Amino acid sequence: MSALKQSFSRAESGSAPGANGRYLRVLVLDEAIPFPLTSGKAIRTFSILKRLARLHEITFLCHGPAPSDSVEELERAGIHVQVCGDLPVHEGLSLYVRLLRNLPQTQPYSVVKHTTTAFRSALLQLLGERSFDIVQCEWTPYMTYAECVREIPIVAMLHNIEADIWRRRSEVAGTLGGLFFAAQGRRMERFEQRQFGHAAVCIAVSEQDRQRALQWGAKDCVVAENGVDLQTYALSPEAKESRDMIFVGSLDWFPNQDAVTYMAKEILPLVRKVHPEATFTIVGRKPPSGLRRMLANIPGALLVGEVEDVRPYLSAAALVVVPLRVGGGSRLKILEAMGAGRAVLATSIGAEGLNVVAGETLEIADDAESLASSATRMLSHRTERSRMAQRARALVEAQYGWDKIAAQVNNVWLATAQQPSTARSAQ
């Protein structure tokens, strides 16, 4: 019996609200439809919810755009989708105007951007028309809508401690940008400290994030780590004599842009001094034009962009690199690489939040020279890479399958829904 089925079987012996043969009625609030699976956040959200939709009645409220094939994918998984209109897109001059307007405000920009009259109206209408046992805020900025929820326990899904991302971005930005991002980090920290306490329970992806949430006022916080689809990312043999290093990640997210730039400009040239044939392949959606231009001028760098299936690119690579200097939570890209049987080289921030052992299940280094040295050594020793990859695959099989993660979230939902009404109204 799978971990998810065991979780539900244990819960069936108790009593909890239910509707239409489903165990719970859950309303999930998020920024966008988590499909296609082109970002770590979308992968986590969809992978967990599609499993829990087998057990519960899930309604997913989000902003658009909402491509029909994406909506259909969630509906096929048993998730009812309601879209309240497109979230405004601000670029160029419009974006700078919005950022300037945010300077005197107390809320961080990412919260202001996602606070809309359309979403609030749609949420209030849903709460008035239907009965829900739980409301889950799938991303921290959507905790701003907690004030709309009365006498229903809120679950806050913490994909990251958002303030950490802003703070780390300030550390790698220039002077002016650093000041702006540091200010945003302080605002986000205050926002998280205010909002965590409004949730009946928070779900963090790592123990480090759990401890931070508790320090910042969360009533309760449990860990449900990130995961990997063990069947999709099956162990595959490495291509013979490969000297390819690969990075996989959404390229419209600054931490990934910074990691790719860092690897291409500072690390790859050092590796190619020892292995002139070494290459650096970058796979990910929506690469900005500036990143394209920069990579086009670096020998050995190859920007592939978005692909339907990343597995062939992983199979062709000798080494997966995750040289992140900005980030939070934990990295699905590392778990997927481990599942596919690839050796991984990451920074401490890249490997943060995962139950990994440096030198055993992956390699960790934190400056350009050390990363280049580690990459050079690992490219030279195929047997070492293979042994590390086998240990990594065993780790994800034991700990990081999505069924196990979904079962943990299921247990949180069941326990939270059974809280007495007085505890719910105390929000």
C-alpha positions in Angstrom: 0.0 0.0 0.0 1.4 3.4 -0.9 2.2 6.0 1.7 -0.8 8.2 0.6 -3.3 5.3 0.8 -1.9 4.4 4.2 -2.4 8.0 5.4 -6.0 8.0 4.2 -6.8 4.6 5.6 -5.6 5.6 9.1 -7.7 8.8 8.9 -10.9 7.0 7.8 -11.3 5.5 11.3 -11.8 9.0 12.7 -14.5 11.5 12.0 -14.1 14.7 10.0 -16.2 16.9 7.7 -16.9 15.6 4.2 -19.0 16.3 1.1 -20.1 14.3 -1.9 -18.2 11.2 -0.9 -15.0 13.2 -0.5 -13.3 13.5 2.8 -12.6 17.2 2.9 -13.5 20.3 0.9 -10.4 22.4 0.4 -10.0 25.8 -1.2 -6.5 26.6 -2.5 -5.5 30.2 -3.3 -2.6 30.7 -5.6 -1.1 33.1 -8.2 -1.5 31.0 -11.3 -2.4 27.5 -12.6 0.4 25.1 -11.8 0.7 23.7 -15.3 2.7 23.2 -17.4 5.3 22.0 -15.0 8.0 24.5 -15.9 9.0 25.7 -12.4 9.7 24.1 -9.1 6.7 25.7 -7.4 4.4 24.4 -10.1 5.8 20.9 -9.9 5.4 20.8 -6.1 1.9 22.3 -6.2 0.6 20.0 -9.0 2.3 16.9 -7.8 0.8 17.1 -4.3 -2.7 18.4 -5.2 -3.3 15.8 -7.9 -2.7 13.1 -5.4 -4.8 14.7 -2.7 -7.6 15.2 -5.3 -8.1 11.5 -5.2 -9.2 11.8 -1.6 -10.7 15.3 -1.3 -12.7 17.9 -3.1 -10.3 20.6 -4.1 -11.2 24.0 -5.6 -8.3 26.0 -7.0 -8.7 29.8 -7.2 -6.1 31.7 -9.1 -5.4 34.6 -11.5 -5.0 34.0 -15.3 -3.9 33.7 -17.9 -5.5 30.3 -18.0 -4.7 28.3 -21.2 -7.5 25.7 -21.8 -5.0 22.8 -21.9 -3.7 23.8 -18.5 -7.2 24.1 -17.0 -8.1 20.7 -18.5 -5.0 19.1 -17.0 -6.1 20.1 -13.5 -9.7 19.2 -14.1 -8.6 15.7 -15.3 -6.7 15.4 -12.0 -10.0 16.1 -10.2 -9.1 19.7 -9.2 -11.9 22.3 -9.9 -10.4 25.5 -11.3 -11.8 29.0 -10.9 -9.9 31.8 -12.6 -10.6 35.4 -11.6 -9.0 37.3 -14.5 -5.4 37.9 -15.6 -2.9 39.3 -13.2 -1.5 42.5 -14.7 1.9 42.2 -16.3 4.3 45.1 -15.8 7.5 45.4 -17.8 9.9 48.1 -18.8 8.8 51.6 -17.8 5.5 50.3 -16.3 7.5 48.1 -13.9 9.8 50.9 -12.8 6.8 53.1 -12.1 5.2 50.4 -10.0 8.4 49.9 -8.1 8.7 53.6 -7.4 5.1 53.7 -6.2 5.9 50.9 -3.8 8.8 52.8 -2.1 6.5 54.6 0.5 4.3 51.6 1.0 4.6 49.2 3.9 3.7 46.0 2.0 6.4 44.4 -0.1 6.0 44.7 -3.9 5.3 41.0 -4.5 2.3 41.3 -2.1 1.0 44.5 -3.5 1.3 43.0 -7.0 -0.9 40.0 -6.1 -3.5 41.9 -4.1 -6.4 42.6 -6.5 -10.0 43.5 -6.2 -10.9 40.7 -8.7 -9.3 38.0 -6.5 -10.8 39.3 -3.3 -14.3 39.4 -4.9 -14.0 35.9 -6.3 -12.8 34.6 -3.0 -15.6 36.2 -1.0 -18.1 34.9 -3.6 -16.8 31.3 -3.3 -16.8 31.5 0.5 -20.4 32.7 0.4 -21.6 30.1 -2.0 -19.8 27.0 -0.8 -18.7 25.4 2.5 -15.0 24.6 2.9 -13.2 22.7 5.6 -9.8 24.2 4.9 -8.4 27.2 3.0 -4.8 26.7 1.8 -2.7 29.7 0.8 -0.3 28.1 -1.7 2.1 31.0 -1.7 3.0 33.4 1.1 1.8 36.6 -0.5 -1.7 35.2 -0.7 -1.8 35.2 3.1 -2.9 38.8 2.6 -6.4 37.4 1.9 -6.5 35.7 5.4 -8.7 38.6 6.5 -11.4 37.3 4.1 -11.6 33.9 5.7 -13.8 33.5 8.8 -14.0 30.4 11.0 -12.2 28.2 8.5 -8.7 27.1 9.4 -6.0 28.3 7.1 -3.0 26.3 6.0 0.0 28.3 4.7 2.3 26.5 2.2 5.7 28.0 2.6 7.7 27.2 -0.6 10.4 29.5 0.8 11.0 32.0 3.5 10.4 34.8 1.0 12.5 37.4 3.0 15.6 35.2 2.6 15.3 35.5 -1.2 15.1 39.3 -1.2 18.0 39.5 1.3 20.3 37.2 -0.7 19.4 39.0 -3.8 20.5 42.3 -2.2 23.9 40.7 -1.5 24.7 40.0 -5.2 23.1 43.2 -6.6 24.8 46.5 -7.2 24.7 49.4 -4.7 21.3 50.8 -5.8 19.7 47.5 -6.5 21.1 46.1 -3.2 19.4 48.9 -1.2 16.1 48.3 -3.0 16.2 44.5 -2.5 17.3 44.8 1.1 14.3 47.1 1.8 12.0 44.6 0.1 13.5 41.9 2.3 12.8 43.8 5.5 9.2 44.5 4.4 8.7 40.8 3.5 10.1 39.8 6.8 7.6 42.0 8.6 4.8 40.7 6.4 5.7 37.1 7.1 5.9 37.8 10.8 2.4 39.2 10.7 0.8 36.6 8.5 2.3 33.3 9.8 0.3 33.6 13.0 -3.0 33.8 11.0 -2.6 30.3 9.8 -3.7 27.3 11.9 -0.6 25.6 10.6 2.2 26.3 8.2 3.9 23.7 6.0 7.6 24.3 5.3 9.8 22.4 2.9 12.8 22.2 5.3 13.5 22.1 9.0 15.4 25.4 8.6 12.3 27.1 7.2 10.1 25.5 9.9 12.3 26.9 12.7 12.1 30.3 11.1 8.3 30.2 10.8 8.0 29.3 14.4 10.3 32.1 15.5 8.2 34.5 13.4 4.9 33.6 15.1 3.5 30.5 13.4 1.2 28.7 15.8 2.4 25.4 14.4 4.6 24.4 11.5 5.4 21.0 10.0 7.8 19.9 7.3 6.7 18.3 4.0 9.8 18.3 1.9 10.0 18.7 -1.9 9.9 15.6 -3.9 10.5 13.8 -7.2 8.4 11.6 -9.5 10.4 8.4 -9.1 8.9 6.8 -12.2 9.4 9.8 -14.5 13.0 10.3 -13.3 14.2 6.7 -13.5 17.8 5.8 -13.2 19.5 6.0 -16.6 23.1 5.2 -17.7 25.4 8.1 -18.4 26.5 8.8 -21.9 30.0 7.6 -22.6 32.8 10.2 -22.3 30.4 13.1 -21.7 32.0 16.3 -20.5 28.7 18.2 -20.4 27.5 20.1 -17.4 23.8 21.0 -17.3 21.7 23.5 -15.4 17.9 23.1 -15.3 15.6 25.8 -14.0 13.1 28.6 -14.9 15.1 31.4 -16.5 12.5 34.0 -15.8 13.5 33.8 -12.1 16.4 36.0 -11.0 18.2 33.4 -8.7 18.5 31.1 -11.7 19.6 33.9 -14.0 22.3 34.8 -11.5 23.4 31.1 -11.1 23.7 30.7 -14.9 25.6 33.9 -15.3 27.9 33.0 -12.4 28.6 29.5 -13.9 29.1 30.7 -17.5 31.3 33.7 -16.7 33.4 32.7 -13.7 33.4 28.8 -13.4 33.1 27.4 -17.0 36.3 29.1 -18.2 38.3 27.6 -15.3 36.9 24.2 -16.1 37.8 24.5 -19.8 41.4 25.2 -18.9 41.7 21.5 -17.8 38.9 20.1 -20.0 38.8 22.2 -23.2 35.9 20.0 -24.5 33.7 20.7 -21.5 30.3 22.3 -22.2 27.7 24.0 -20.1 24.1 23.4 -21.3 21.2 25.5 -19.9 17.6 24.3 -20.1 14.7 26.4 -18.9 11.8 28.5 -19.8 11.7 32.1 -20.9 15.4 33.1 -21.0 15.6 36.9 -21.2 17.2 38.5 -24.2 20.2 39.8 -22.1 21.0 36.3 -20.9 20.8 34.9 -24.5 23.3 37.6 -25.7 25.7 37.0 -22.8 25.7 33.2 -23.3 26.1 33.5 -27.1 29.6 35.0 -26.5 30.9 32.4 -24.0 32.7 29.4 -25.5 31.2 26.1 -24.4 27.9 27.6 -23.2 24.8 26.3 -25.0 21.4 27.8 -24.2 18.6 25.3 -25.1 15.7 27.2 -23.5 12.4 25.5 -22.8 11.9 21.8 -23.7 9.0 19.5 -23.4 11.1 16.8 -21.7 14.3 17.5 -19.8 15.2 13.9 -19.4 17.2 13.4 -22.7 19.3 16.4 -21.7 19.9 15.0 -18.3 20.9 11.6 -19.8 23.4 13.3 -22.1 25.1 15.2 -19.2 27.9 14.1 -17.0 27.2 16.5 -14.2 24.3 18.6 -13.0 25.4 22.0 -11.6 23.3 24.1 -9.2 25.5 27.1 -8.4 22.8 29.2 -6.7 23.8 32.3 -4.7 20.2 33.4 -4.1 17.3 31.3 -3.0 15.3 29.7 -0.3 13.3 26.5 0.5 14.9 23.5 -1.3 15.7 22.6 -4.9 13.5 20.2 -6.9 16.1 20.4 -9.7 18.5 18.5 -7.4 16.0 15.8 -6.5 15.1 15.3 -10.2 18.8 15.0 -11.1 19.4 12.5 -8.3 16.3 10.5 -9.4 17.7 10.4 -13.0 21.0 9.1 -11.7 23.2 12.1 -12.2 26.0 13.4 -10.0 25.3 16.9 -8.7 27.6 19.8 -7.8 25.9 22.6 -5.9 26.6 25.6 -3.6 25.4 25.4 0.0 22.5 27.6 -0.9 21.7 25.3 -3.8 21.7 22.2 -1.6 19.9 24.0 1.3 17.0 22.2 2.9 17.8 18.8 1.6 18.9 15.7 3.6 22.2 15.3 1.6 25.7 14.6 2.7 28.5 16.5 1.0 30.9 14.1 -0.8 28.4 11.2 -0.5 25.2 12.1 -2.3 26.4 15.3 -4.0 29.3 17.7 -4.0 29.2 21.1 -2.4 31.4 24.1 -3.0 30.8 27.8 -2.5 33.2 30.0 -4.5 34.1 30.0 -8.2 37.6 28.4 -7.8 36.2 25.6 -5.5 33.3 25.0 -7.8 35.6 24.8 -10.9 38.0 22.5 -9.0 35.2 20.2 -8.0 33.7 20.2 -11.5 37.1 19.4 -13.1 37.7 16.5 -10.7 34.2 15.1 -11.2 34.4 15.3 -15.0 37.7 13.4 -14.8 36.3 10.5 -12.7 33.3 8.7 -14.1 33.4 5.9 -11.5 33.2 8.4 -8.7 30.3 10.2 -10.4 28.5 6.9 -10.9 28.8 5.8 -7.2 27.6 9.2 -6.0 24.6 9.1 -8.4 23.7 5.6 -7.1 23.7 6.7 -3.5 21.7 9.8 -4.5 19.1 7.7 -6.2 18.8 5.5 -3.1 18.2 8.6 -1.0 15.4 9.9 -3.1 13.7 6.5 -3.3 13.7 6.3 0.5 12.7 9.9 1.3 11.6 12.0 -1.5 8.8 10.3 -3.5 5.7 12.5 -4.1 3.4 9.9 -2.6 5.2 10.2 0.7 5.1 14.0 0.6 1.4 14.1 -0.3 0.6 11.7 2.6 2.3 14.1 5.0 0.2 17.1 3.7 -2.9 14.9 3.8 -2.3 14.2 7.5 -1.9 18.0 8.1 -5.2 18.7 6.3 -7.1 16.0 8.3 -5.7 17.2 11.6 -6.4 20.8 10.8 -9.9 20.3 9.7 -10.7 18.5 13.0 -9.8 21.5 15.0 -12.8 22.8 17.1 -14.7 25.8 15.7 -13.5 27.9 18.6 -9.9 27.4 17.5 -10.9 28.4 14.0 -12.7 31.6 14.9 -9.7 32.6 17.1 -7.9 33.7 13.9 
